[in-house]
């Protein structure tokens, strides 16, 4: 599925307003009684396993909350993979298709995969489906000369997740947005209303050559590209991964992000002593500090109920 340019503008420009007007249901899995948060704990680059609910502390809007449940294993994952394909030669497209098959092979049978390509337009080359059916992915068309990265992230974030599943977004990109209808402010608004965890993996010229000078003049890149993407990832409890970490290896880059997500905890609590509506800031810490890095969503948004009549 490819969105034409005018369709992108109409669809994406209304995304934040539509979400703001909708009473949250399972988006970020917030109900009147329960908030569910993905929490990653690492020491260096190694995930820390074996923690219990009593090992965590959580604050909602500055008020400490009682943790109702903590789990780690066995929750199915919906993966939205957004991959930049600008200025790729036919041979590179074939190589990329092989890499996508390898990525699909990293998922479990209960996981599902959706693939978007990031070019001048955003294309859905594989709708969300069980990973086992996604083993033969083919990308046959280059993505043009400029990347609509923010548009691709918004399309990924708008995926509706079933209550029994989690949502991971991995964007493999050169970090510069050159073409999107959505700006960074609107992107942050959509992120604040989604429960997805976003990982951004920077890929280098081995896969996607940098645009030439003419492209840079024709399309103005977001000058805050890396900073914006780092903020977006960290707001969701994810991470921005630079090219030095993965040495341009796309499959390994995705695998590292997926493993970190799969080995994270799912923490739930029932908010007490805080306003029901508006922005809720979340802070998650370990009860006993010890050189750990804790990553969790920084907050969630609760809209006012829609009143009929």
Buried (B, 14 or more C-beta within 10 A) or exposed (E): EEBEEEEBBEBBBEBBEEBBEEEBEBBBBBEEEEBBBBBBBBEEEEBBEEBEBEBBBBBBBEEEBEBBEBEBEEBBBBBBBBBBBBBBEEEBBBBBBEBBBBBBEBBEEEBBBBBBBBBBBBBBBBEBEBBBEBEEBEBEBBBBBBBBBBBBBBBBBBBEBEEEBBBBBBBBBBBBBBBBBBEBEBBBBBBBBBBBBBBBBBBBEEBBBEBEEEBBEEBEBBEEBBEBBBBBBBBBBBBBBEBEBBEBBBBBBBBBBBEBBBBBBBBBBBBEEBEEEEEBEBBBBBEEEEEBEBBBBBBBBBBEEEEEE
